[in-house]
Amino acid sequence: MKYTEILGVSFVNGSIEEAVEKALRITEEHRSAYVVAPDSEMMIAAGKNKTYMRTIQDAELRLPEGNGVIYASNILGSPVKSRISALDFVSALMARMAEKNMSVFVLGRDYDTVETAGFNIQNRYPGLKLAGTDDGYFDSELDLFEIINKAKPDLLLVGYGSPEQENWMYRNRSQLDVGLMVGFGDELPVVAGSAERAPKRWRDSGFEWFYWLIKEPKRFGRLLKRSNIVFEAAWRRLVG
């Protein structure tokens, strides 16, 4: 597996198939490692917060999620081979896990979303065992750990949203008996069917941002913030 450093973060630089096979081996080792998929916003936030940067850097795999990350890698002269979204990665990983009759646990903040996502996963990947679902609301987080550890899932999907999910995985990995964790906050509603995804042709073109700008103009401010990583990369290239 090859890696490329972009603004202080070493990203996977390979195909989604390579990333999935690497993740599958880690999952089988059952050591509570975690995977993050930083987009432009996460990268800018990490650049301003050393603790969050450490959280991202300590992940077993760091997937190049956003097109802004890809643009930045090109500007810096170390192009990343391809974008790997968390949703595509997890979907491919669960397909492989289903072949081995492995298990997944779905954790989120909304009961209906978590339950529906779990149901849809079971239907889509018949060989994959649903070890459990939970919305994570307990008087003590130790109660949640007990439920997860009793299930001993091979894969734990943490749908808390960034930066909470990354910090949660980093903070609690030593207390969890799981194979692999993946931050999955933005993707969980898509799996549950309560949120849509941009059409594949837009995602593949690198202009997914333009699709959302047309569809939801109110996203303009957020999309503008995401472009900051491109300016940051250009500045780094200029000053060395």
C-alpha positions as CSV (number, residue, x, y, z in Angstrom):
1,M,0.0,0.0,0.0
2,K,1.4,3.4,-1.0
3,Y,0.9,6.6,0.9
4,T,1.2,10.3,0.0
5,E,1.6,13.1,2.5
6,I,-0.8,16.1,2.0
7,L,-0.5,19.0,4.4
8,G,0.8,16.8,7.3
9,V,-1.5,13.8,6.7
10,S,-0.4,10.6,5.0
11,F,-3.2,9.5,2.7
12,V,-3.7,6.1,1.0
13,N,-2.6,6.5,-2.5
14,G,-4.0,3.5,-4.3
15,S,-7.2,1.9,-5.5
16,I,-10.2,1.2,-3.3
17,E,-9.6,-2.5,-3.8
18,E,-6.2,-2.2,-2.2
19,A,-7.5,-0.2,0.7
20,V,-10.3,-2.7,1.3
21,E,-8.0,-5.7,1.3
22,K,-5.7,-3.8,3.7
23,A,-8.7,-3.0,5.9
24,L,-9.9,-6.6,5.8
25,R,-6.5,-7.9,7.1
26,I,-6.7,-5.3,9.9
27,T,-10.2,-6.3,10.8
28,E,-9.2,-9.9,11.1
29,E,-6.5,-8.9,13.5
30,H,-9.3,-7.5,15.8
31,R,-7.3,-4.8,17.4
32,S,-9.7,-1.8,17.5
33,A,-7.9,0.2,14.8
34,Y,-9.8,3.0,13.1
35,V,-10.1,4.5,9.7
36,V,-10.8,8.2,8.8
37,A,-11.8,9.8,5.6
38,P,-10.7,13.5,5.8
39,D,-12.4,15.9,3.4
40,S,-11.3,19.5,2.9
41,E,-13.1,20.8,6.0
42,M,-11.6,18.2,8.2
43,M,-8.1,19.0,6.9
44,I,-8.5,22.7,7.5
45,A,-9.8,22.0,11.0
46,A,-6.9,19.7,11.7
47,G,-4.5,22.3,10.6
48,K,-5.8,24.6,13.3
49,N,-6.1,22.0,16.1
50,K,-3.0,19.9,17.0
51,T,-5.1,17.4,19.0
52,Y,-7.5,16.8,16.0
53,M,-4.5,16.5,13.7
54,R,-3.0,13.8,16.0
55,T,-6.3,12.0,15.9
56,I,-6.3,11.9,12.1
57,Q,-2.6,11.0,11.9
58,D,-3.1,8.0,14.3
59,A,-5.7,6.3,12.2
60,E,-4.7,3.1,10.6
61,L,-5.9,4.3,7.2
62,R,-6.6,7.8,6.0
63,L,-8.7,7.8,2.9
64,P,-8.7,10.8,0.4
65,E,-12.4,11.6,0.7
66,G,-12.9,15.0,-0.9
67,N,-12.0,16.4,-4.3
68,G,-10.3,19.3,-2.5
69,V,-7.8,16.8,-1.1
70,I,-7.2,15.5,-4.6
71,Y,-6.7,19.0,-6.0
72,A,-4.3,19.8,-3.1
73,S,-2.2,16.8,-3.9
74,N,-1.9,17.8,-7.5
75,I,-0.9,21.3,-6.6
76,L,1.8,20.0,-4.2
77,G,3.2,17.8,-6.9
78,S,2.3,14.5,-5.3
79,P,-0.9,13.5,-6.9
80,V,-3.2,10.9,-5.2
81,K,-4.3,8.2,-7.6
82,S,-8.0,8.4,-6.9
83,R,-10.6,9.6,-4.5
84,I,-11.9,7.0,-2.0
85,S,-15.1,8.0,-0.3
86,A,-16.0,6.5,3.1
87,L,-19.3,5.2,1.7
88,D,-17.7,3.4,-1.3
89,F,-15.0,2.1,1.0
90,V,-17.4,0.7,3.6
91,S,-19.7,-0.7,1.0
92,A,-16.9,-2.6,-0.7
93,L,-15.5,-3.7,2.7
94,M,-18.8,-5.1,3.9
95,A,-19.2,-7.0,0.6
96,R,-15.9,-8.7,1.3
97,M,-16.8,-9.3,4.9
98,A,-20.1,-10.9,3.9
99,E,-18.1,-13.5,2.0
100,K,-16.5,-14.4,5.4
101,N,-19.7,-14.2,7.5
102,M,-18.2,-11.4,9.6
103,S,-20.1,-8.9,11.6
104,V,-20.9,-5.2,11.8
105,F,-22.3,-2.9,14.6
106,V,-23.9,0.4,13.7
107,L,-23.6,3.3,16.1
108,G,-25.1,6.7,15.6
109,R,-27.0,9.6,17.2
110,D,-30.5,9.0,15.7
111,Y,-32.4,5.9,16.6
112,D,-34.5,5.7,13.4
113,T,-31.5,6.3,11.2
114,V,-29.4,3.7,13.0
115,E,-32.1,1.0,12.9
116,T,-33.0,1.6,9.3
117,A,-29.4,1.6,8.3
118,G,-28.8,-1.7,10.1
119,F,-31.9,-3.2,8.4
120,N,-30.7,-2.1,4.9
121,I,-27.2,-3.4,5.5
122,Q,-28.7,-6.8,6.4
123,N,-30.7,-6.9,3.2
124,R,-27.9,-5.8,1.0
125,Y,-25.2,-8.1,2.4
126,P,-27.0,-11.3,3.4
127,G,-23.8,-13.0,4.6
128,L,-22.9,-10.1,6.9
129,K,-24.1,-10.5,10.5
130,L,-25.6,-7.5,12.2
131,A,-24.0,-7.6,15.6
132,G,-26.1,-4.7,16.9
133,T,-27.2,-1.1,16.6
134,D,-27.4,1.7,19.1
135,D,-27.9,5.5,19.2
136,G,-25.3,5.8,22.0
137,Y,-27.4,7.6,24.6
138,F,-26.5,6.2,28.0
139,D,-26.0,7.7,31.5
140,S,-22.5,6.3,31.4
141,E,-20.5,5.6,28.2
142,L,-19.2,2.4,30.0
143,D,-22.7,0.9,29.4
144,L,-22.2,1.5,25.7
145,F,-18.8,-0.1,25.8
146,E,-20.2,-3.1,27.5
147,I,-22.9,-3.6,24.8
148,I,-20.3,-3.2,22.0
149,N,-17.8,-5.5,23.6
150,K,-20.3,-8.2,24.3
151,A,-21.1,-8.2,20.6
152,K,-17.4,-8.1,19.6
153,P,-18.1,-6.8,16.0
154,D,-15.6,-7.2,13.3
155,L,-16.6,-3.7,12.0
156,L,-17.9,-0.8,14.0
157,L,-19.5,2.1,12.0
158,V,-19.4,5.3,14.1
159,G,-21.9,7.7,12.8
160,Y,-21.4,10.7,15.1
161,G,-20.2,13.2,12.5
162,S,-16.9,15.0,12.4
163,P,-14.9,15.8,14.5
164,E,-16.8,14.0,17.2
165,Q,-16.6,10.5,15.6
166,E,-12.8,10.7,15.0
167,N,-12.1,12.0,18.5
168,W,-14.4,9.2,19.9
169,M,-12.6,6.4,18.1
170,Y,-9.2,7.8,19.1
171,R,-10.2,8.3,22.7
172,N,-11.9,4.9,23.2
173,R,-10.1,2.4,21.0
174,S,-8.2,0.9,24.0
175,Q,-11.6,0.1,25.7
176,L,-13.3,-1.5,22.8
177,D,-13.2,-5.1,21.6
178,V,-13.8,-4.6,17.9
179,G,-11.9,-5.4,14.7
180,L,-12.0,-2.0,12.9
181,M,-13.8,1.2,13.3
182,V,-14.8,3.7,10.5
183,G,-16.1,7.2,10.9
184,F,-19.4,7.2,9.1
185,G,-21.5,10.2,10.2
186,D,-22.4,11.7,6.8
187,E,-22.8,8.4,5.2
188,L,-25.2,6.7,7.7
189,P,-28.3,8.7,6.5
190,V,-27.5,7.8,2.9
191,V,-27.5,4.1,3.9
192,A,-30.7,4.6,5.8
193,G,-32.3,6.3,2.8
194,S,-33.0,9.6,4.5
195,A,-30.4,11.5,2.5
196,E,-29.4,11.3,-1.1
197,R,-26.0,11.1,-2.8
198,A,-24.9,12.9,-5.9
199,P,-25.2,10.9,-9.1
200,K,-22.1,8.8,-10.0
201,R,-21.3,10.8,-13.1
202,W,-21.0,14.0,-11.0
203,R,-18.9,12.2,-8.3
204,D,-16.5,10.8,-10.9
205,S,-16.2,14.1,-12.8
206,G,-14.7,15.9,-9.8
207,F,-17.5,18.4,-9.9
208,E,-19.8,17.0,-7.2
209,W,-19.5,20.4,-5.5
210,F,-21.2,22.0,-8.5
211,Y,-24.0,19.5,-8.4
212,W,-24.8,20.4,-4.8
213,L,-24.4,24.1,-5.6
214,I,-27.1,23.9,-8.2
215,K,-29.4,21.6,-6.1
216,E,-28.9,23.4,-2.8
217,P,-27.5,27.0,-3.2
218,K,-27.6,27.4,0.5
219,R,-24.5,25.2,0.6
220,F,-22.4,27.9,-1.1
221,G,-20.8,29.1,2.2
222,R,-19.8,25.6,3.2
223,L,-18.5,24.9,-0.3
224,L,-16.4,28.1,-0.2
225,K,-14.8,27.0,3.0
226,R,-13.9,23.7,1.4
227,S,-11.8,25.6,-1.2
228,N,-9.5,26.8,1.5
229,I,-7.4,23.6,1.3
230,V,-6.6,24.5,-2.3
231,F,-5.3,27.9,-1.3
232,E,-3.4,26.3,1.6
233,A,-1.7,23.9,-0.8
234,A,-0.8,26.6,-3.2
235,W,0.7,28.7,-0.4
236,R,2.8,25.7,0.8
237,R,4.0,25.0,-2.8
238,L,5.1,28.7,-3.1
239,V,6.9,29.0,0.2
240,G,8.2,25.4,0.2
